[in-house]
Amino acid sequence: MAYSHLAAAEVSTWSEEWRHECEIAYLAGLPPPKLSVMLDGVAGSTDREERGIKGVRGEVAVAALRAEIARYRQLTAQ
């Protein structure tokens, strides 16, 4: 069990909530230029590795991740 800021409770480290927390924590720790590349990919690239999360999950998922990153930063700054 570990404390999840996003769930505001203890969650199993085997749970989807914890996986999501770890993903958001990682993304929130990236400097802005790297976060942008990670989320949006490299503009104009046809390389599969450089398509970013948007290229895999879509724009709606990236918008949700951006909201969760902002929420996580706010929760952990307190």
Secondary structure, DSSP 8 states (H G I E B T S, - for coil): -EEETTTTEEE-TTSHHHHHHHHHHHHHTS-HHHHHHHHH--TT---GGGSHHHHHH-HHHHHHHHHHHHHHHHHHH-
